[in-house]
Structures are given as structure tokens and as C-alpha cells.
Amino acid sequence: MKVERILEEYRDGKIERRAAIGRLAAFFAAAYAGAPAVLADSEPTFVAQGLNHLALRVTDVARSRDFYIKHFGFEILDDNAPRSCFLGTGDNFVALFGGRTAGMDHFCVTIEDYDAAAALKRLEDAGLECHRVENRVYFKDPDGLEGQVAGRYS
């Protein structure tokens, strides 16, 4: 956690003045002692609001689309078979992408106040391997699985 983030959280009302002062003091004490300038606290980088979507690689988009509609009542949001298809499930969706092998492409977590540039910076500051594609921000988990952060239906 860096000074900018501490000040941002205080300004946004996410932490109280006492917590901000304590974190700033710890930050500067660590820096003065030559320790890495990162606070070791238990606060998450983001607070997930829910699972936004799951993206699957499938060998036959139309077949998979029909399967999920028939057995689970998904609604078609956007159908570009044989390349891709997006199926709605209320506040979430499943993305189907055509490929040679089946498996998970990525998962996406909904976060509050999504801003791609700010999200990328926070993930990088937290030490995660991440990248941005247009307005989408992706990261790798410890096993190398790809995740994404987004606002609602990003």
C-alpha cells in the first residue's frame, strides 16, 4: 500500500483519520528503516462485489450455447457463433469462446467504481502480474489462472 492509496481511502471515507495516520506512520517508519515501502496489512486490494462473468473455451460454440440454454435457461445476450456467444444469468453472464481445446479462459470479479487505469495501478502496486486490453484489466493468480476486474457488465 502506498501513500497515494492511503490518502485516497481517507478522502473517499473508506478509512478514518486515525487509521490513515497510523498507516502513514507505519509506511514512513518502514521506509526510514530501509524496509520495503509497502504496508503488510490484511486489507484486500479490492473488495469483490460478486462474480461478474466466467469465460469458457469450448470446441463448438453453438453446441455449448444450446446446452446452457436448454439445461439452465440462459438467455442469449450476444451470439457470434462460431467465434463467441454471451449468455445472461441475471446480474452475471457466461462467455463462450471457440477454441481447439475446452477449458476456462478467465473469470471476472465485479469491483466498485471500476476505472481501468486505477485498477491496473492498484494491481501493479500490489505486486500482481497484470495487463490491460482496451478498457479491460487482467491479472494472474498464483497458479497462473487469468482473472479480470470490472464494473457491472464490463
trRosetta pair geometry for C-beta under 8 A, 3 or more apart (Angstrom, degrees):
i j d omega theta_ij theta_ji phi_ij phi_ji
1 5 5.1 -118 -162 80 80 135
1 6 6.3 90 152 -55 113 87
1 23 6.9 -54 110 -173 139 125
1 27 7.4 -99 94 -89 90 118
1 38 6.3 109 26 -160 49 65
1 39 4.3 -30 46 37 109 108
1 41 6.8 -8 -2 29 139 111
1 43 7.4 44 -69 64 140 119
1 125 7.6 67 -111 144 28 120
2 5 5.2 97 57 8 68 101
2 6 7.3 -129 104 -5 36 89
2 27 7.7 104 -147 -142 33 138
2 37 7.0 47 -113 132 78 104
2 38 7.4 -39 -65 -105 66 65
2 125 5.8 -95 -7 -155 116 132
3 6 5.7 -56 -150 34 34 112
3 7 6.3 27 156 -14 68 108
3 24 6.8 62 -124 -119 84 88
3 27 6.3 154 -75 137 77 160
4 7 5.9 -60 -149 41 29 107
4 8 6.0 32 153 -22 66 109
5 8 5.5 -52 -142 37 32 114
5 9 6.3 32 158 -19 65 104
5 122 7.2 108 -104 -115 124 90
5 125 6.9 165 -43 127 136 160
6 9 6.0 -57 -151 36 27 109
6 10 6.5 25 152 -16 63 107
6 15 7.7 -54 -158 53 65 147
6 20 5.7 127 168 -144 97 77
6 23 4.8 -172 -125 107 128 130
6 24 5.8 161 131 -66 157 80
6 27 7.0 -110 -28 -29 152 149
7 10 5.7 -55 -148 38 33 111
7 11 6.1 34 155 -19 67 109
7 20 7.3 84 -95 -154 42 122
8 11 5.7 -55 -143 39 29 112
8 12 6.1 17 160 -9 65 113
9 12 6.0 -61 -139 46 27 104
9 14 4.2 -81 -162 67 81 117
9 15 4.7 40 134 8 112 108
9 20 7.2 -178 85 -93 95 97
10 13 7.8 41 176 -67 29 22
10 14 7.5 -78 -60 51 21 75
10 15 5.5 -52 -82 71 62 92
10 16 7.8 20 -127 149 81 8
10 17 6.8 77 -147 -96 117 49
10 19 7.8 -176 -90 81 92 90
10 20 4.0 32 -81 -88 131 145
15 19 4.2 -111 179 89 111 132
15 20 5.5 139 106 -56 117 81
15 23 7.6 16 146 -5 164 139
16 19 5.2 94 57 11 70 102
16 20 7.1 -133 102 -6 36 91
17 20 5.6 -57 -147 37 32 113
17 21 6.2 31 157 -18 68 105
18 21 5.9 -55 -148 36 29 109
18 22 6.3 29 154 -18 63 109
19 22 5.7 -56 -147 39 31 112
19 23 6.2 28 157 -17 66 107
20 23 5.9 -57 -147 38 28 108
20 24 6.2 26 156 -17 64 108
21 24 5.8 -56 -145 39 29 110
21 25 6.2 31 155 -21 64 107
22 25 5.7 -55 -147 35 29 112
22 26 6.4 26 156 -16 64 106
23 26 5.7 -54 -147 38 31 110
23 27 6.2 37 153 -25 65 106
23 39 6.0 -25 -155 -91 90 162
23 41 7.5 -44 -114 -34 105 148
24 27 5.5 -52 -146 33 31 116
24 28 6.4 20 160 -10 66 107
25 28 6.3 -62 -146 42 27 101
25 29 6.0 28 156 -21 65 111
26 29 5.7 -55 -141 38 28 112
26 30 6.3 29 159 -19 64 107
26 39 5.8 74 107 -117 122 106
27 30 6.1 -62 -155 35 24 108
27 31 6.4 21 151 -16 63 109
27 37 6.5 49 -169 -164 85 77
27 39 5.8 -56 -80 -60 83 102
28 31 5.4 -51 -143 38 37 113
28 32 6.1 41 155 -23 67 104
29 32 5.7 -52 -146 35 29 112
29 33 6.3 22 155 -12 63 110
30 33 5.8 -62 -147 43 29 106
30 35 4.0 -76 -170 70 86 120
30 36 7.1 -29 156 73 122 43
30 37 6.4 150 102 -110 109 44
30 38 7.8 -95 120 48 154 37
30 39 7.4 -179 4 -91 153 57
31 34 7.8 51 179 -65 29 17
31 35 7.1 -81 -66 60 25 73
31 37 4.8 35 -87 -99 98 98
44 47 5.9 123 71 -78 127 58
45 122 5.6 134 -177 152 102 106
45 123 6.6 82 166 -94 152 54
45 126 4.4 -30 -94 -72 132 156
45 128 7.7 -40 -51 -17 172 129
46 109 7.4 134 97 113 134 128
46 111 4.5 -45 -176 -121 135 134
46 112 8.0 177 -165 31 95 75
46 119 7.6 16 -74 -132 137 91
46 122 7.0 98 -56 122 93 145
46 149 6.3 121 5 -131 171 141
47 111 7.1 119 66 -138 50 84
47 112 6.9 9 67 5 96 111
48 51 7.9 19 177 -63 126 48
48 109 4.7 -71 -122 -173 109 119
48 110 6.7 90 -166 65 70 60
48 111 6.5 -65 -111 -86 43 72
49 109 7.9 127 38 167 63 77
49 110 4.3 -72 67 106 101 102
49 111 6.1 152 0 -113 100 21
49 112 6.0 119 -52 -51 128 74
50 91 6.9 23 108 114 156 130
50 92 7.3 -119 139 -72 117 110
50 109 7.6 167 89 -157 31 63
50 110 4.9 6 59 40 76 123
51 54 7.0 6 167 -48 123 90
51 92 6.0 26 99 -118 85 137
51 107 6.9 -54 -148 -177 102 107
51 108 7.3 103 -173 79 62 59
51 109 6.5 -53 -113 -108 47 57
51 110 7.1 50 110 1 5 93
52 92 6.4 163 175 -125 22 81
52 93 7.9 -19 151 35 63 78
52 108 4.0 -63 66 112 115 104
52 109 6.1 108 -2 176 100 5
52 110 4.2 133 -69 -55 95 83
52 148 7.6 -85 60 91 133 101
52 150 5.2 93 -136 63 176 111
52 152 7.2 -166 -125 -124 101 36
52 153 7.4 -170 -164 -63 101 30
52 154 7.0 -21 -171 33 150 89
53 92 5.9 161 -87 -171 57 79
53 93 4.7 -16 -110 69 113 74
53 94 6.5 173 -162 -90 87 26
53 95 5.8 58 157 -14 132 99
53 107 7.5 -172 96 -156 49 51
53 108 4.8 19 50 44 76 120
54 92 7.9 33 -1 169 82 119
54 94 5.4 -16 66 -118 89 77
54 95 7.3 -164 94 28 41 74
54 104 7.2 -68 -174 -137 96 100
54 107 5.4 -15 -113 -114 70 79
54 108 7.5 -147 -71 21 32 78
55 94 7.6 155 -93 -169 33 53
55 95 4.0 -17 -112 68 81 113
55 96 7.9 -170 -156 -70 59 19
55 97 6.3 28 178 -9 101 115
55 104 7.3 94 82 -172 62 66
55 105 4.0 -65 117 68 103 116
55 106 4.9 18 48 52 119 72
55 107 7.2 -155 22 -79 75 32
55 108 7.3 66 -16 -19 101 103
56 64 7.4 -152 98 -179 129 152
56 94 6.7 2 3 -178 110 101
56 95 7.0 167 23 85 62 59
56 96 5.7 -18 68 -111 95 61
56 97 7.0 179 89 26 43 76
56 102 7.3 3 171 -164 99 81
56 103 7.4 -172 -157 101 70 25
56 104 6.1 -55 -109 -113 64 47
56 105 6.1 176 -121 0 6 94
57 97 5.3 -41 -105 77 60 95
57 98 7.7 22 -158 143 69 9
57 99 4.0 -20 -168 28 111 141
57 101 6.5 37 119 89 130 62
57 102 5.8 180 99 -140 80 34
57 103 5.2 6 50 54 110 67
57 104 7.3 40 12 107 85 4
57 105 4.9 120 -41 -62 85 93
58 61 5.9 127 78 -87 117 49
58 63 7.6 -158 156 71 127 91
58 64 4.1 -36 -167 -34 165 156
58 96 5.1 -18 12 -162 129 100
58 97 7.1 138 21 65 74 41
58 98 6.6 -49 73 -103 74 44
58 99 7.0 111 51 33 28 83
58 102 5.5 26 -121 -116 43 94
59 98 7.5 50 -161 -152 18 68
59 99 6.9 -69 -90 76 48 58
59 100 7.0 19 -115 -172 87 20
59 101 7.1 -10 -75 -127 97 13
59 102 5.5 -63 -24 -55 90 95
60 63 3.8 35 107 21 121 118
60 64 6.2 150 86 -15 67 87
60 82 7.5 -57 -150 -143 53 101
60 98 7.5 28 -115 -121 16 94
61 64 5.9 -63 -147 42 28 107
61 65 6.0 34 156 -25 67 108
61 81 4.3 -171 102 -121 119 87
61 82 5.1 154 32 -156 118 49
61 83 6.9 4 -30 66 162 19
61 84 6.4 -132 -127 -106 146 13
61 85 5.2 140 178 -5 109 110
61 96 5.2 136 -137 126 82 118
61 97 7.5 -41 -93 -168 111 10
61 98 4.7 -64 -39 -67 110 95
62 65 5.6 -51 -144 34 29 115
62 66 6.3 27 158 -16 63 106
62 81 4.5 91 -66 -168 83 152
62 82 6.5 -52 -21 -101 98 73
62 85 7.7 123 -83 -37 42 145
63 66 6.0 -57 -150 38 28 109
63 67 6.4 33 151 -24 63 107
64 67 5.4 -52 -147 33 34 117
64 68 6.4 25 159 -13 67 105
64 85 7.6 169 86 51 98 129
64 96 5.1 167 100 -139 132 144
65 68 6.3 -64 -151 39 26 102
65 69 6.3 22 155 -15 64 111
65 76 7.2 38 -167 -97 118 103
65 79 6.9 69 -138 -123 156 106
65 81 6.3 -86 -8 -68 147 131
65 85 4.6 -23 -87 107 123 168
65 87 6.7 173 -134 -64 74 121
65 96 6.2 -136 -66 37 79 159
66 69 5.8 -57 -144 40 30 111
66 70 5.9 27 160 -18 67 112
67 70 6.1 -62 -144 39 23 107
67 71 6.0 -11 172 9 63 117
68 71 6.6 -65 -126 52 23 91
68 72 5.3 -38 -167 42 63 116
68 74 4.6 4 138 13 102 138
68 87 5.5 43 111 170 139 176
68 94 6.6 -131 -153 71 161 147
68 96 7.8 -159 3 -54 144 132
69 72 7.4 -65 -99 57 8 71
69 73 7.0 37 -164 -124 46 15
69 74 5.3 -88 -88 59 55 84
69 75 7.8 90 -118 -89 92 23
69 76 7.3 -11 -87 -48 126 87
69 87 7.1 -134 -66 -130 78 129
72 89 7.7 -24 142 -105 119 115
74 87 3.8 21 162 173 136 121
74 88 6.4 145 -169 61 79 45
74 89 5.9 -46 -116 -70 86 85
74 94 6.7 -60 -125 34 148 117
75 87 6.7 143 68 -163 37 67
75 88 4.5 -26 66 57 96 104
75 89 7.9 171 25 -67 80 40
76 79 5.1 -13 -167 -47 128 111
76 85 6.8 -60 -134 -171 93 104
76 86 7.5 96 -166 78 56 58
76 87 6.2 -42 -100 -106 43 68
76 88 7.6 3 85 10 5 90
77 86 4.2 -59 67 106 111 102
77 87 6.5 180 5 -106 93 12
77 88 4.6 109 -55 -41 109 100
77 93 6.0 -30 -3 -127 151 139
78 84 7.7 8 109 112 100 100
78 85 7.1 -176 94 -151 59 45
78 86 4.4 30 46 36 91 113
79 85 4.9 11 -123 -123 65 95
79 86 7.7 -126 -66 34 44 63
80 83 4.9 -40 124 63 105 103
80 84 4.7 19 65 60 110 79
80 85 6.5 -163 38 -74 60 55
81 84 7.5 -128 -75 63 43 23
81 85 5.5 8 -57 -56 88 114
81 98 7.7 111 -140 -53 60 122
82 98 5.2 58 152 -76 78 157
83 97 7.4 -25 161 -147 60 64
83 98 5.5 -104 -138 20 25 120
84 95 6.7 -14 -166 -175 109 90
84 96 6.2 156 -156 86 56 63
84 97 5.1 -11 -103 -104 93 61
84 98 6.7 -112 -63 -2 51 83
85 95 7.7 162 84 -157 43 48
85 96 4.6 -2 56 54 88 113
86 93 5.5 17 -179 166 93 137
86 94 7.4 165 -155 82 50 45
86 95 5.3 -17 -105 -105 79 72
86 96 7.5 -159 -75 21 33 73
87 93 6.1 157 79 -162 44 83
87 94 4.8 -12 60 58 102 93
87 95 7.9 -173 22 -79 71 27
87 96 7.0 45 -7 -13 107 107
88 92 7.8 141 -158 88 55 43
88 93 5.1 -41 -102 -102 50 96
89 92 4.9 -25 72 76 100 88
89 93 6.2 161 18 -98 81 37
89 94 6.7 56 -14 -14 121 92
91 152 7.2 -68 -167 -142 94 106
93 153 7.4 70 -3 -114 124 82
95 105 7.3 -72 92 53 108 137
97 105 5.5 58 33 -61 132 154
99 102 7.4 153 73 -82 104 36
99 105 8.0 158 -22 -82 146 107
104 107 6.9 -15 -177 -44 127 87
104 145 7.1 7 98 -148 130 110
105 146 7.2 -47 149 65 53 124
106 138 6.7 -64 -139 -131 154 113
106 145 7.6 142 -124 166 59 78
106 146 4.0 -60 -104 101 103 102
106 147 6.2 163 -170 -101 95 20
106 148 5.6 71 144 -18 132 104
107 145 7.5 18 13 150 103 118
107 146 7.9 153 23 97 60 60
107 147 5.5 -26 68 -118 82 76
107 148 7.1 -164 97 26 38 80
108 147 7.0 144 -95 -172 36 65
108 148 4.0 -27 -106 72 87 105
108 149 7.1 163 -160 -91 74 14
108 150 5.3 1 -179 14 121 118
108 154 7.6 -153 178 63 143 99
109 147 6.5 12 -5 -179 103 116
109 148 7.3 173 22 84 64 53
109 149 5.6 -27 68 -108 90 67
109 150 7.5 145 75 28 42 70
110 114 7.9 -86 -160 -51 60 127
110 150 6.3 -47 -106 80 55 73
110 151 6.7 45 -150 -164 82 23
110 152 6.0 37 -137 -81 127 56
111 114 5.6 115 74 -80 89 88
111 119 7.0 138 63 -110 147 120
111 149 5.1 5 -2 -170 127 108
111 150 7.2 134 24 62 82 24
111 151 7.1 -68 66 -86 63 51
112 151 7.9 42 -154 -117 17 83
113 151 7.6 -95 125 -98 4 111
114 119 6.3 -1 -152 -49 72 134
114 149 6.9 -178 -123 139 108 90
114 150 5.7 26 -131 -178 160 34
114 151 3.2 -134 24 -49 131 90
114 154 6.3 -90 116 -60 163 148
115 118 4.0 49 83 23 112 114
115 119 6.3 168 76 -18 53 87
116 119 5.8 -58 -142 37 26 110
116 120 6.2 28 160 -20 64 107
116 132 6.0 98 172 -140 111 124
116 135 4.9 -135 -51 -157 146 57
116 136 7.1 -27 -118 -19 121 8
116 137 5.4 168 -147 -41 75 107
117 120 5.9 -54 -149 34 28 111
117 121 6.5 27 154 -17 62 108
117 132 7.9 17 -90 -102 48 161
118 121 5.7 -56 -150 37 32 112
118 122 6.4 31 154 -19 66 106
119 122 5.8 -55 -147 36 31 109
119 123 6.4 28 156 -16 65 107
119 137 4.7 -178 105 35 121 165
119 149 5.1 -160 -167 89 137 131
120 123 6.0 -59 -149 38 29 108
120 124 6.2 26 155 -16 65 109
120 130 6.2 -174 -140 119 70 128
120 131 7.9 8 -131 -166 112 14
120 132 5.0 -34 -88 -57 140 120
120 137 5.0 -142 -70 -123 80 126
121 124 5.7 -57 -145 40 30 110
121 125 6.0 31 156 -20 66 108
122 125 5.6 -53 -143 38 29 112
122 126 6.3 26 155 -17 63 108
123 126 5.7 -59 -149 39 30 110
123 128 4.5 -65 179 58 87 124
123 130 4.3 48 121 -20 136 162
123 137 6.8 165 3 163 145 125
123 139 5.3 -130 -160 -85 142 130
123 149 7.4 -170 -59 6 128 137
124 127 7.7 61 178 -61 32 16
124 128 6.9 -91 -82 57 28 73
124 130 6.2 -113 -64 47 72 116
128 139 4.7 0 153 -153 134 123
128 140 7.0 172 -177 51 89 65
129 139 6.6 127 81 -158 55 67
129 140 4.5 -7 74 32 111 116
130 137 6.4 16 176 179 121 90
130 138 6.2 171 -154 92 73 49
130 139 4.1 -28 -96 -97 99 78
130 140 7.3 -149 -76 6 53 70
131 137 7.7 -179 94 -150 32 56
131 138 5.6 -11 61 61 75 96
132 136 6.8 153 -158 82 60 49
132 137 5.2 -25 -102 -100 80 71
132 138 7.6 171 -90 19 30 73
133 136 5.0 -15 66 64 84 103
133 138 6.9 24 5 -5 103 115
135 154 6.9 -126 121 -171 109 109
136 148 6.1 -29 -175 -149 100 125
136 150 6.9 -23 -127 -85 75 110
136 154 6.9 150 -99 137 78 111
137 148 6.5 133 81 -155 52 71
137 149 5.4 -23 80 52 109 90
137 150 7.6 172 39 -70 83 65
138 146 5.6 -9 -171 -169 117 103
138 147 6.8 151 -157 83 64 42
138 148 5.0 -36 -99 -93 68 78
139 146 7.5 147 77 -154 35 57
139 147 5.2 -23 65 67 85 94
139 148 7.5 159 18 -90 73 29
139 149 7.2 33 0 -15 115 98
140 144 5.5 -21 -165 -135 116 40
140 145 7.0 137 -155 65 63 35
140 146 6.2 -39 -98 -97 63 56
140 147 7.5 152 -105 20 14 83
141 144 7.1 -51 64 24 66 15
141 145 4.7 -5 35 56 114 90
141 146 8.0 -141 1 -70 83 11
141 147 5.9 77 -43 -16 98 119
150 153 8.0 -130 137 76 126 12
150 154 3.3 -149 -171 48 119 132
151 154 5.0 103 49 -51 68 118
